[in-house]
Amino acid sequence: MKGMQSKQVMSGAHGELWIDGDYMSQVTAFKAEINIEKTEVKMIKKQFKQYKVVGLEGKGSVKMNHISSYMMSKISENIKAGKQTICTITSNLDDPDSIGSERIVIKDAVFDKLILADWEVGKMTEDAYDFTFSDYDILDSADE
């Protein structure tokens, strides 16, 4: 990158999220990452350890203001029937001052839990859901 201006740093305030095509205006944070699993490869005449990639693991999390029973409705019936709820999650981060937008699709997302109730007097309610996934596509990237 040649140089940057402070205004080009992307702000999460410009993030958007969809779950199975449903717009999630209540989202306050989103994260998706790939963990790279490696195993050590022993080699003669090497002081540094050497590694071979042997697998990938997709993990993520989404935080939302609790304004509806969306997640409860989406997951509950499948849990009772012994089925998985598999979702597609689309994230878009499009700050007008940045050099571009980032849009990704998370495929085969499976949430780790279902929150049935979680509230406390005097506090705003927020739900946090972790998930795993097995595929993704980068639709747009902020490249200079």
Buried (B, 14 or more C-beta within 10 A) or exposed (E): EEEEEEEBEBEEEBBBBBBEEEEBEBBBEBEBEEEEEEEEEEEEEEEEEEEEEEEEEBBBBBBBBBEEEBBBEBBBEEEEEEEEBBBBBBBBBBBEEBEBBBBBBBBBBEBEEBBEEEEEEEEEEBBEBEBBBEEBEEEEEBEE
